[in-house]
Amino acid sequence: MKERSLQALEYFQKGADAYGREIIRNGGTTQSIEPYLVWFNSLVGIGHNNTVNLAKTVNRAGLQKIRSSIQALPGKAAQTHMNLLAKTLNARLTDERDPLHEDIKYRYLAAALVVTKDDPFTMALQKRATYLDELLSEVRVQTRLDGPNTVGSNQEFGIFVSVIHTEAMGRVAKLGQYLTNDAAATAAKNKRRGPATKKGRDAQGPRDEFQFELEDALSPFFVVRSITFAAPDVKPRATANPGWEETVLAYVLVRAKDASVDKVPPVKLELKFIDLSGPVTVPAVSAETCSRFRRRLVRVRRAASKLRRPSTPVSLPSMANLTWISMRRGRAWCLTSTTSWTSRS
């Protein structure tokens, strides 16, 4: 699959180069952004028949090559093509009759700004990006460990997955929607989205999508024993930061695959918002474990490896050092709390 992607990128590059030579030959009398637009759509996961591949990872280097190819056009042709591409991408994002798939809008916007940055016709795109960034500044996904600060060899332990948010964002985000596979909501959502290709498993609703994201993020490092979701009507709790709240969404029971695991990897929650063009999905990603935790854990494990009894508990750092969230003004902090749970039905 990787070889095919690289081969496709090579073909797109050759097509753009051939178009550039044609511009030189005809003096720019015939101009089109089609070679660059098709290339761009392929990189963000949009097929020739408008199907969407949500499993495709955006290749930033490929986006930079599109920009470089346009800038390499002779004379005024470079600016003319960049302006036209920026107008086209902006029009596609704001199209209400045939809107983009809601799960691809954010990546489409981010990719467009990589290719057409600094172009005067990207002002509208930059305003939308600023709006979405402001939303993300009021919400953070967090992971933190549960239980005492000692873990024995091959011992299972829990990971809380929660969202730290402002009080206003807690009302807007409606976090309970990610904890249920409501049939009516799922049907309406699929009708609104149109055709799309999801990676591997077929999700029956938002809770399944969230579960798959957790499993995909944690399974390379941990054996995931179970995932227990909070009730859809889960209530937020106040934090030590005035105006901020925590909503715990899931509890994951895991066991490290081997002694090399020294961090909780980032996990992603795809948040659903509404902007002027309709629904849009914005990914929020948790922070990794602190580097202080990794260094300290390595020293503990080296000492533990000398013990004759592998089952001897190994002392780990304090809970407060495990998972950190960067907040405004460069501050770093984390939370500890307990919650009540309902098993997944």
ABEGO torsion letter per residue (X at the ends): XAAAAAAAAAAAAAAAAAAAAAAAAAGGABBBAAAAAAAAAAAAGBBAAGBBBAABBBBAAAAAAAAAAAAABBEAAAAAAAAAAAAAAAAAAABAABBBBAAAAAAAAAAAAAAABGBAAAAAAAAAAAAAAAAAAABBBBBBBBEBABBBBGBBBBBBBBBBBBAAAAAAAGAAAAABBBAAAAAAAAAAAEBBBBBGBBBAEAAAAAAAAAAAAAAAABBBABBBBBBAABBBBBBABBGBBBBBABBBBBBBABAABABBBBBBBBBBBBBAAEBBBBBBBBBBBBAAAAAAAAAAAAAAAABABAABBBBBBBAAAABBBBBBGGBBBBBBBBBBBBBBX
